[in-house]
C-alpha cells in the first residue's frame, strides 16, 4: 500500500474484505470503492464519507436469486426436504412407517424484516403462494403490503419471518430473544441477510427447547465455521451463504462492478451508488 497506494484512484473488492481508514489514508487520490457484493459491513463507512469517496454495490444484480433462495429455504423447512431426502435414500420408504405430514405455506402469514429491493422481491414471490404479507422497515414503503412499526408484534402475528435487512452495527442483534419468542413454537425464521442480525445464542436456545419451531439459515454469526450446535438440531435447515450463488447472478454482479468503474472513469453517473448517509 505504501508503494502503490498513491497511484490508486479506484478499489475493486468484496464486502467480506476490510477497507479500513488506514488503507484509505494510503490512497490519497482514491475516488471510488466498487464492491462486488451487496453487503459491505467490513468497510469504514465514516472514513469513506469523510473523504467523499463513492461506494457502489451489487444489490440490484443479486436481488432475484436471493429472493428465490428465501422462498426455497422456507419451502425446504416447512416440507422437511432434507429429512425427506434422507428418508428416501435410506431405503426406509414404506418400511419404517409413513413420512410425517408437513405444513403448507399457502395462505399462511409471512413477515418480512426489511422492505428494500430484496424484501420486495420476496414479497412478490410469496404473494404467488397466497401468503398474507406484512413487513417491518425503518420507515413505511410505497408497497401494497401491511407495514408493522413494531417488530415484535410482526413476529407474533407471523407464521414465517424472513430477514432481509442490511448487516452492520445498525441492525446487529435486531432479531432479539424477544422477537424470536414472539414468533413462537410453530414459527419459522428464515435468514438471507447477515448472521449478525440475529442474536444467535438466543436463536439456538429457542430452537433447542421448542420456543421456536424451526429456522432456515443462509448466513451465520461465524462464517465459514458456524456454531456446531446449529448442525446438531433437526429443526434447522442450513445453506452455505450461497443465496446469490448462481452462474448467472455472479456474472451479473461482476459485470455491475465493472460497469460502475467504467462509469466513474468516464465521468458518467454511477450505476448503483450507495447513499453513505444512511449508514452514519
SEMARBA-29889 format. One record per residue (C-alpha): x, y negated, z negated; residue in one letter. Coordinates in steps of 0.001 Angstrom, whole numbers, plus 500000, padded with zeros to 6 digits. Example, Ala and Ser with C-alpha at 12.3 -4.5 7.8 and 13.67 -1.06 7.14 Angstrom:
512300504500492200a;513670501060492860s;
END
This chain:
500000500000500000x;502830497610499179x;504377498172502595x;501299498332504820x;498562496581502820x;499316493061504112x;498668494289507690x;495257495803506909x;492116493994507996x;489712496926507572x;489343500078505474x;487549503221506649x;486763505520503751x;484236507694501943x;482236506682498905x;483798509515496924x;487267507914497106x;488027504941494799x;488518501469496238x;489999499602493296x;490787495975492585x;494484496793492674x;494142498324496141x;492219495302497357x;494848492930495973x;497429494751498107x;495384493848501226x;495086490046501250x;493663489922504808x;491040492634504286x;487642491703505689x;485592494906505647x;485278498269503913x;483384500689506150x;482039503608504125x;481193506863505896x;478707507920503205x;475582506433501669x;476890506031498123x;479901504006497037x;479971504283493242x;483768504587493263x;484185501097494761x;484903497971492713x;481877496010493916x;482716492900491862x;486156492739493453x;484681493101496944x;482094490405496296x;484661488083494740x;486706488196497924x;483677488103500265x;484781491415501740x;481968493019503728x;480783496530502891x;478865498867505186x;477494502350504570x;475637505059506481x;472315505494504681x;470441504923507923x;472166507888509595x;471547510459506871x;468040509466505794x;466179512154507737x;468273515134506746x;468369514137503071x;464577513809503081x;464302517221504755x;466596518693502089x;464428517250499311x;461365518985500757x;463392522162501310x;464526522214497677x;461006521550496436x;459617524441498501x;462513526751497617x;461964526142493901x;458181526348493972x;458183529507496112x;461208531148494383x;463073531520497670x;466390532509496086x;464986535262493896x;462664536432496696x;465662536800498988x;467466538844496319x;464323540953495784x;464184541938499450x;467942542537499724x;467916544722496610x;465592547284498161x;463151546751495337x;460309545505497533x;457342547761496955x;459279549847494445x;459857547554491479x;456406546039491249x;454799543190493130x;456781539981493564x;455132537369491299x;452751534796492692x;454216531341493281x;452941527763493140x;451876525644496104x;452947522060496767x;449926521246498943x;447559518878497197x;449864518545494175x;451247515269492869x;454711514016493814x;456551511237492021x;459453509655493904x;462084507727491974x;463451505163494422x;461430503959497400x;464235502963499745x;464660504431503213x;465210507959501893x;462353507743499401x;460006506575502145x;461137509398504432x;460472511921501655x;457034510431501046x;456138510610504759x;457080514261504886x;455271515070501636x;452134513365502935x;452061516010505663x;451592518611502927x;448666516673501496x;450610515714498390x;449413512857496164x;452309510412496114x;453342507852493526x;456669506116493102x;458879504120490785x;461167501404492098x;462819498293490722x;460033496355492401x;456924497319494415x;457437498015498114x;455085497434501021x;454200501116501362x;450874502996501246x;451722504885498059x;450947504126494429x;453507502062492519x;454219503001488889x;456254500458486907x;456673502923484021x;458980505788484996x;457941507983482064x;454278507576482975x;455056508515486585x;456772511693485379x;453870512515483088x;451424512240485997x;453547514204488500x;453778517913489195x;457028517318491065x;459536514490490614x;462138513738493308x;465099511466492577x;466222509276495500x;467826506197493914x;471373504941494430x;474016506000491942x;476217503723489869x;476081502054486452x;472612500580487049x;470952503996487332x;473207506071485078x;471035508246482834x;467845506794484323x;466221510240484148x;466445510494480382x;465326513192477957x;462082511260477575x;461383511299481316x;462300514983481575x;459974515932478727x;457180513859480275x;457448515966483448x;456716518948481247x;456840522749481230x;455065523068484597x;457047520269486235x;459777520470488872x;462660517980489034x;464463517610492388x;467636515519492675x;469090514464496049x;470544511216494688x;473569511368492362x;474268513587489375x;474890510530487201x;471230509519487485x;470130512420485238x;471035512979481601x;472406516411482474x;472785517791478922x;469152516841478243x;468136518493481521x;469920521735480654x;468410521789477176x;464874521222478503x;465255523907481193x;466639526340478623x;463832526031476111x;460940525603478525x;460187521930478008x;460866521519481746x;459602524112484197x;462267524039486901x;464901521981488690x;466301521961492220x;469606520124492465x;471859518990495288x;474064516836493045x;475675517209489632x;477413515226486928x;480699517018487668x;481464517978491261x;482630520377492595x;482560522092489200x;479005521752487849x;478153522806484328x;478123526661484371x;475002526627482194x;473042525486485255x;474084528549487261x;473037530787484387x;469441529528484446x;466925531388486592x;464654528329486850x;467271526263488691x;467829526157492468x;471313524946493443x;472656523312496617x;476292522128497050x;475799518359497593x;475009519135501206x;471714517368501884x;473263515439504775x;475383518403505838x;474306518989509415x;476451518614512523x;474085516014513923x;473954513838510819x;477664513985510005x;478425512971513605x;475940510114513318x;477483508978510010x;480968508902511522x;479699507028514582x;477894504467512441x;481086503759510509x;482923503230513816x;480101501024515120x;480378498798512047x;484151498473512500x;483670497726516197x;481131495017515381x;483454493467512788x;486457493235515105x;484275491964517965x;482765489250515782x;479239490654516067x;476772491125513191x;477458494292511229x;475101497190511941x;474418498273508347x;475769495677505911x;475301496272502172x;473932493421500056x;476548493413497300x;474496491048495132x;472103493937494391x;474882495787492585x;476349492954490498x;
END
